[in-house]
């Protein structure tokens, strides 16, 4: 049967049929009871004799089947394209978050609500077509922090799962490795040319960006999908001041983190009222709104043409001088972040992450502490964005979109979430692989994806995290 021959009522009937069957499966069958029980307390269900791996493999298979079926049913509405995966998964995330995590009724209501509002909103306000979906989500989450049909209790288990292993200061013998790394970085200009220095500068800048994400994601336990917002605001602050006001490099770089901080003071206040995936998607919504402004405000930001000719002062135009400047500034910033993690504030941040109720009982204001964590992370992300603008000599709206945040996520996960040095190593590995593979083959995305998949499979705790586990096992032998 060809799907485009189906009438609209028949297609709606088929979608409603599968929605009802999914609800009955989850709420009226033994399989659904096991799934819901395992979601609430996996350890208890495992102690009762249920095979967790097979259970969630079945859930994954069922979800994949329904996703494929949904893709087939939507063919009359939209043609197949290579970019449909990202656009569709974002729309689905928004629907689930608005409706409430784990609520089929919420997802159904949210999908209808979004469809109706988008249909009429685009006719009335065509200028906000790009962000209407995220405006709706932001409004819902501001007034209903856990979606339309979910409550705070639904996130108790998720909150506990966010916490990672204990972070400890590096052993004394590792200080020699840091000294050796510093000597290598200082002597790098003696052995590489301009291309190597440009690549090294980019690696160091992205290491700071990844470290800022790690600070709020690991020790802070706050998932953010819109971290590129602060990176992009830092880039645009430098670009706008350099292009329209011809300010010097120090002044522009001072404005970059301040621009990011000003955004988190406004947006962060709303974000910390939510938790888990709701907080993450709210940060993403705000990032997409700012991205739409940068994309459509041609008279100021240049739109998708970007801002070109963003170069540092004359003394920093030399590749070697700029490299040493980036190395000094980013190293100081990374060590500042490390110091904050082991300062009293860092311990308070981890206390709120691991035991929010106990932290509140001893007088810690969890929302305020997480808000401060977002502010600190945004400061250094904005600084990295400002340096990135000078490194590239141009700024485009892509620095604000989800792909920039995903790149930082990949860097953190490659290196290891539960390690301070993980994001630094991850940024170097990812940036170098992306640069080298893209020069060798047109299928570089496929090759890069396979390599990352291999790293995740062989180093499930990240490269640094897995290495630390191996060292601990050897010590016990």
Secondary structure, DSSP 8 states (H G I E B T S, - for coil): --GGGS-HHHHHHHHHHHHHHHHHHHHHSHHHHHHHHHHH-HHHHHHTT--HHHHHHHHHHHHHHHHHHHHHHTTTTS---TTHHHHHHHHHHHHHHHH-TT-HHHHHHHHHHHHHHHHHHHHH-GGGTTTHHHHHHHHHHHHSTT-SS--GGGGHHHHHHH---------TTHHHHHHHHHHHHHHGGGT--HHHHHHHHHHHHHHHHHHHHHIIIIIS----S-THHHHHHHHHHHHHHHHHS---HHHHHHHHHHHHHHHHHHHHHHHTTS-HHHHHHHHHHHHHHHHHHHHH-HHHH-GGG-EE-----GGG-SHHHHHHHHHHHHHHHHHHHHHHHTSHHHHHHHHHHH-HHHHHHTT--HHHHHHHHHHHHHHHHHHHHHHHHHHHTEE-GGGGSHHHHHHHHHHHHHH-TT-TTHHHHHHHHHHHHHHHHHHH-TTHHHHHHHHHHHHHHH-TT-HHHHHHHHHHHHHH-
